[in-house]
Amino acid sequence: MALAGRSTRRGAGARWLIIGVVITLLVLLIDASLHSRSLGPQQQLAAGDWVDRVLPVISESNTEAVRVRQLWAGALKMKATSVTSEIDQIAAGAAGAYRTVVGLRPPATLAGAAGLLEACLLARSQAATALQKAFHLVLSPSQTPGSGDAASSIATAGNDLQVSDQAYRLFVSNLPHIGATLPASAWLSDPGPYQPTNAEVFLASLRSAGSTATVHEVTIFAVSTTPSPVTTQGNTQVLPDAKAITVTIVVADTGNQDENNLTVTASIAPSSGAASAKDFVNLVPGEAHAIVNLGPLNPPQGVPVTLTVTVTPPTGSATPLATKVIVFSMPAPPPPSTTTSVPPTTVKSGH
């Protein structure tokens, strides 16, 4: 299953950067406005009344954040209908929180700070909608097996939540001193589930978990070498000169059954020494495991080398073999330098 493309991740990052810049400029304007004057008694009362009305909304948003974290932790053990029902409720609740705050109409002295809270809740609503889309894409019987769109939606949700949490912190720090204590509020306390590989593993496992059939599936999600490639030539990675390499492999159980006694092997052909190395793992559904620096392996220089990573189940297992292949090369060493010595010329003296 393909990971989210680089262009998608760059687009999502650029989107977050633009939104972050806008929020930063907004907060600078708010800060200058708030510190240019103090609130009078009537303004204090109006501000306090508005804060009293938004506190329950913030509390509800914090409850929704807990529900999202619980869904990440427990979705693989839930029925598909329960997962979609839960994310539907979370998305509806996040959208409702945003609409409620927009409708409260803050006093003029709090207009800027209120705008930051609205931005926070809007971003959370958008993130919940993106998660809703991802889960429905994976769990709907009519969807094709690919989860690229779903993984992209999860990445978008993570970026939106970064913005939302920053907007909330700015909201709290720029609210005038009116004697009210606002609670902390964060939806992205753990960014791990929104990372590309973790999202891919979760989505693949979620699809298998929603199946009533027994699914044995192991997936190799990433293979990298040390030293890392310095460039590529077509489909061939070009590594710097080195006598040996090691391999880091991310493998995951994307089925709905435990997978035990798996043999993970990295081998190269041709080789100039050590040609293979192996390790062993046990996985539960939805678990990803990184085997770091497996090796060393000794590739020759100056020729294409095929690196093959395989995950082999024990004999008699119903789990299919998983394989991933990478072709790399190392530049040939320079030829040894040669020097030509010229014998000194002997000058004969005449008689």
C-alpha positions as CSV (number, residue, x, y, z in Angstrom):
1,M,0.0,0.0,0.0
2,A,1.5,3.3,-1.1
3,L,2.4,5.9,1.4
4,A,1.1,9.5,1.0
5,G,3.1,11.2,-1.8
6,R,5.7,13.8,-1.1
7,S,3.7,16.4,-3.1
8,T,0.7,15.8,-0.9
9,R,2.7,16.2,2.3
10,R,4.4,19.4,0.9
11,G,1.0,20.8,0.0
12,A,-0.4,20.1,3.5
13,G,2.7,21.6,5.1
14,A,2.5,24.7,3.0
15,R,-1.2,25.1,3.9
16,W,-0.3,24.9,7.6
17,L,2.5,27.4,7.1
18,I,0.2,30.0,5.4
19,I,-2.5,29.6,8.0
20,G,0.1,29.9,10.8
21,V,1.5,33.2,9.3
22,V,-2.0,34.6,9.1
23,I,-2.7,33.7,12.7
24,T,0.6,35.2,13.8
25,L,-0.1,38.5,12.1
26,L,-3.6,38.5,13.5
27,V,-2.3,38.0,17.1
28,L,0.2,40.8,16.7
29,L,-2.6,43.2,15.8
30,I,-4.7,41.9,18.7
31,D,-1.8,42.2,21.1
32,A,-1.2,45.8,20.2
33,S,-4.9,46.6,20.5
34,L,-5.3,44.9,23.9
35,H,-2.3,46.5,25.4
36,S,-3.2,50.0,24.2
37,R,-6.1,50.3,26.6
38,S,-7.4,48.8,29.8
39,L,-11.0,47.6,30.2
40,G,-13.5,49.7,32.1
41,P,-16.0,48.2,34.5
42,Q,-18.8,47.8,31.9
43,Q,-16.3,46.3,29.5
44,Q,-15.1,43.9,32.2
45,L,-18.6,42.7,32.8
46,A,-19.3,42.2,29.1
47,A,-16.0,40.3,28.7
48,G,-16.6,38.2,31.7
49,D,-20.1,37.3,30.5
50,W,-18.8,36.2,27.1
51,V,-16.0,34.1,28.7
52,D,-18.6,32.4,30.9
53,R,-20.6,31.4,27.8
54,V,-17.6,30.0,25.9
55,L,-16.2,28.0,28.8
56,P,-18.8,25.1,28.3
57,V,-17.9,25.0,24.6
58,I,-14.2,24.7,25.4
59,S,-15.0,22.0,27.9
60,E,-17.0,20.1,25.3
61,S,-14.2,20.5,22.8
62,N,-11.9,18.9,25.3
63,T,-14.3,16.0,25.7
64,E,-14.3,15.6,21.9
65,A,-10.4,15.5,22.0
66,V,-10.6,12.6,24.5
67,R,-13.0,10.8,22.3
68,V,-10.6,11.1,19.3
69,R,-7.7,9.7,21.4
70,Q,-9.9,6.8,22.5
71,L,-10.9,6.1,18.9
72,W,-7.3,5.9,17.8
73,A,-6.6,3.5,20.7
74,G,-9.6,1.3,20.4
75,A,-10.9,1.4,16.8
76,L,-9.2,-1.8,15.8
77,K,-11.2,-3.7,18.4
78,M,-14.5,-2.0,17.5
79,K,-17.1,-3.0,14.9
80,A,-17.0,-0.9,11.7
81,T,-20.4,0.6,12.4
82,S,-19.3,1.6,15.9
83,V,-16.2,3.3,14.5
84,T,-18.1,5.3,11.8
85,S,-20.9,6.2,14.3
86,E,-18.3,7.5,16.8
87,I,-16.4,9.6,14.3
88,D,-19.7,11.0,12.9
89,Q,-20.6,12.1,16.4
90,I,-17.2,13.7,17.0
91,A,-17.4,15.6,13.7
92,A,-20.9,16.8,14.4
93,G,-19.8,17.9,17.9
94,A,-16.8,19.8,16.6
95,A,-18.9,21.6,14.0
96,G,-21.5,22.5,16.6
97,A,-18.9,24.0,18.9
98,Y,-17.6,26.2,16.1
99,R,-21.1,27.4,15.3
100,T,-22.0,28.1,18.9
101,V,-18.9,30.3,19.5
102,V,-19.6,32.2,16.2
103,G,-23.1,32.9,17.4
104,L,-22.1,34.3,20.7
105,R,-21.1,37.7,19.3
106,P,-18.3,38.9,21.6
107,P,-18.0,42.5,22.8
108,A,-15.9,44.7,20.7
109,T,-13.0,44.6,23.1
110,L,-12.7,40.8,22.7
111,A,-13.3,40.7,18.9
112,G,-9.7,39.8,18.1
113,A,-9.3,37.2,20.8
114,A,-12.7,35.7,19.9
115,G,-11.5,35.4,16.3
116,L,-8.6,33.2,17.5
117,L,-11.0,30.9,19.4
118,E,-13.2,30.7,16.3
119,A,-10.1,29.8,14.2
120,C,-9.2,27.1,16.7
121,L,-12.7,25.5,16.7
122,L,-13.0,25.8,12.9
123,A,-9.7,24.0,12.4
124,R,-10.8,21.3,14.8
125,S,-14.1,20.9,13.0
126,Q,-12.2,20.6,9.7
127,A,-9.8,18.0,11.2
128,A,-12.7,16.0,12.5
129,T,-14.3,16.1,9.1
130,A,-11.0,14.9,7.5
131,L,-10.9,12.0,10.0
132,Q,-14.5,11.2,9.3
133,K,-13.7,11.0,5.5
134,A,-10.7,8.8,6.1
135,F,-12.6,6.3,8.3
136,H,-15.5,6.1,5.9
137,L,-13.2,5.6,2.9
138,V,-11.6,2.6,4.6
139,L,-14.7,1.0,6.2
140,S,-17.3,1.6,3.4
141,P,-17.9,-1.7,1.5
142,S,-18.1,0.2,-1.8
143,Q,-14.5,1.6,-1.5
144,T,-11.6,0.2,-3.4
145,P,-8.7,-1.3,-1.3
146,G,-6.3,1.7,-1.9
147,S,-6.1,4.1,1.1
148,G,-4.0,6.9,-0.4
149,D,-6.9,9.4,-0.1
150,A,-7.6,8.2,3.4
151,A,-4.0,8.7,4.4
152,S,-4.0,12.1,2.9
153,S,-7.1,13.0,4.9
154,I,-5.4,12.0,8.1
155,A,-2.3,14.1,7.3
156,T,-4.6,17.0,6.6
157,A,-6.3,16.5,10.0
158,G,-2.9,16.5,11.7
159,N,-2.0,19.8,10.1
160,D,-5.3,21.3,11.0
161,L,-4.9,20.2,14.6
162,Q,-1.5,21.9,14.8
163,V,-3.1,25.1,13.7
164,S,-6.0,24.7,16.1
165,D,-3.9,24.1,19.2
166,Q,-1.6,27.1,18.4
167,A,-4.7,29.3,17.8
168,Y,-6.0,28.3,21.2
169,R,-2.8,29.1,23.0
170,L,-2.7,32.5,21.3
171,F,-6.3,33.0,22.3
172,V,-5.6,32.4,26.0
173,S,-2.4,34.5,26.0
174,N,-4.1,37.5,24.3
175,L,-7.3,37.5,26.3
176,P,-7.5,40.6,28.6
177,H,-7.1,40.1,32.3
178,I,-10.7,39.7,33.5
179,G,-10.1,37.4,36.5
180,A,-11.1,34.2,34.6
181,T,-9.0,31.1,34.4
182,L,-9.2,29.3,31.1
183,P,-8.5,25.5,30.8
184,A,-5.8,24.1,28.7
185,S,-7.1,22.7,25.4
186,A,-5.2,20.5,22.9
187,W,-6.3,17.9,20.4
188,L,-2.8,17.0,19.1
189,S,-1.2,15.8,22.4
190,D,0.1,12.8,20.4
191,P,1.0,13.6,16.8
192,G,2.1,9.9,16.2
193,P,-1.1,8.6,14.6
194,Y,-1.0,11.4,12.0
195,Q,2.5,10.5,10.7
196,P,2.4,8.9,7.2
197,T,3.6,5.4,8.1
198,N,1.5,5.2,11.3
199,A,-1.5,6.4,9.4
200,E,-1.0,3.8,6.6
201,V,-0.6,1.0,9.2
202,F,-3.7,2.1,11.1
203,L,-5.8,2.3,8.0
204,A,-4.8,-1.0,6.6
205,S,-5.4,-2.6,9.9
206,L,-8.7,-0.9,10.3
207,R,-9.9,-2.3,7.0
208,S,-8.9,-5.8,8.1
209,A,-10.4,-5.3,11.5
210,G,-13.7,-4.4,9.9
211,S,-13.8,-7.7,8.0
212,T,-15.7,-10.7,9.4
213,A,-13.2,-13.0,7.7
214,T,-9.8,-14.0,9.1
215,V,-7.2,-11.8,7.5
216,H,-3.5,-12.7,7.7
217,E,-1.4,-9.9,6.2
218,V,2.0,-8.5,6.9
219,T,3.2,-5.4,5.1
220,I,6.7,-3.9,4.6
221,F,6.1,-0.1,4.9
222,A,9.6,1.3,4.7
223,V,13.2,0.2,3.8
224,S,16.1,2.6,4.2
225,T,19.9,2.2,4.2
226,T,22.8,3.6,6.2
227,P,24.5,5.4,4.5
228,S,21.5,7.1,2.9
229,P,21.3,7.7,-0.9
230,V,22.9,10.9,-2.1
231,T,21.0,10.9,-5.3
232,T,19.0,8.6,-7.7
233,Q,19.6,7.6,-11.3
234,G,16.3,6.4,-12.7
235,N,15.1,3.6,-10.3
236,T,18.6,3.2,-8.8
237,Q,19.6,4.8,-5.6
238,V,23.2,6.0,-5.5
239,L,24.9,5.6,-2.1
240,P,28.2,7.1,-1.1
241,D,31.3,4.9,-0.9
242,A,31.2,2.6,2.1
243,K,32.6,-0.9,2.9
244,A,29.3,-1.9,4.5
245,I,25.7,-0.9,4.8
246,T,23.0,-1.5,7.3
247,V,19.2,-1.6,6.6
248,T,16.3,-0.2,8.6
249,I,13.0,-1.9,8.0
250,V,9.4,-1.0,9.1
251,V,7.1,-4.0,9.1
252,A,3.5,-4.1,10.3
253,D,0.7,-6.5,10.9
254,T,-2.1,-5.2,8.8
255,G,-4.4,-8.1,9.1
256,N,-6.7,-9.0,12.0
257,Q,-4.7,-11.9,13.5
258,D,-1.6,-12.1,15.5
259,E,1.6,-12.9,13.5
260,N,4.3,-14.7,15.4
261,N,7.8,-16.0,14.5
262,L,8.2,-13.9,11.4
263,T,11.6,-13.9,9.9
264,V,12.8,-10.6,8.4
265,T,15.7,-11.0,6.0
266,A,17.7,-8.4,4.1
267,S,19.9,-9.7,1.4
268,I,22.0,-8.2,-1.4
269,A,23.2,-9.6,-4.7
270,P,26.0,-9.4,-5.7
271,S,28.0,-9.0,-2.6
272,S,31.7,-8.7,-1.7
273,G,31.3,-10.2,1.7
274,A,28.3,-10.6,4.0
275,A,25.3,-11.1,1.8
276,S,22.4,-11.3,4.2
277,A,21.2,-10.6,7.7
278,K,18.0,-11.5,9.6
279,D,15.9,-10.7,12.6
280,F,12.7,-12.1,14.1
281,V,9.5,-10.3,15.2
282,N,6.1,-11.0,16.7
283,L,3.2,-8.6,15.8
284,V,-0.4,-8.0,16.9
285,P,-3.0,-6.4,14.5
286,G,-2.2,-2.8,13.9
287,E,1.4,-3.0,15.3
288,A,4.3,-1.6,13.4
289,H,7.9,-2.6,14.3
290,A,11.1,-1.0,13.2
291,I,14.2,-3.1,12.8
292,V,17.0,-0.7,13.0
293,N,20.5,-1.1,11.4
294,L,20.1,-4.7,10.3
295,G,23.4,-6.0,9.0
296,P,26.2,-5.2,8.1
297,L,26.1,-6.1,4.5
298,N,29.0,-5.8,2.1
299,P,28.1,-4.6,-1.4
300,P,30.6,-4.3,-4.2
301,Q,31.3,-0.9,-5.8
302,G,30.7,0.2,-9.3
303,V,27.9,-2.2,-10.1
304,P,24.1,-2.2,-9.5
305,V,23.2,-4.1,-6.3
306,T,19.7,-5.6,-5.6
307,L,18.6,-5.3,-1.9
308,T,15.7,-7.7,-1.2
309,V,13.8,-7.5,2.1
310,T,11.5,-10.4,2.8
311,V,9.2,-11.2,5.7
312,T,8.7,-15.0,5.9
313,P,6.0,-16.6,8.1
314,P,6.7,-19.9,9.8
315,T,6.1,-23.1,7.9
316,G,2.4,-24.0,7.5
317,S,1.2,-20.4,8.2
318,A,-1.6,-18.9,6.1
319,T,0.2,-15.6,6.1
320,P,1.6,-14.7,2.6
321,L,5.3,-13.8,2.1
322,A,6.0,-10.0,2.0
323,T,8.8,-8.7,-0.2
324,K,10.3,-5.3,-1.1
325,V,13.2,-4.7,-3.5
326,I,15.5,-1.8,-3.9
327,V,18.3,-1.3,-6.4
328,F,21.3,0.8,-5.4
329,S,24.9,1.3,-6.5
330,M,28.1,2.8,-5.1
331,P,30.5,4.6,-7.4
332,A,33.5,2.6,-8.5
333,P,36.7,3.5,-6.7
334,P,39.0,5.7,-8.8
335,P,41.8,3.7,-10.6
336,P,45.1,3.7,-8.8
337,S,47.3,6.6,-9.8
338,T,50.3,5.7,-12.0
339,T,53.5,7.7,-12.4
340,T,56.1,7.4,-15.1
341,S,59.7,8.0,-14.1
342,V,62.0,9.3,-16.7
343,P,65.6,8.2,-16.2
344,P,68.0,11.0,-16.0
345,T,69.9,11.9,-19.2
346,T,73.6,11.2,-19.1
347,V,75.6,13.8,-20.9
348,K,78.9,12.5,-22.2
349,S,81.8,14.9,-22.2
350,G,83.7,15.2,-25.4
351,H,87.5,14.7,-25.7
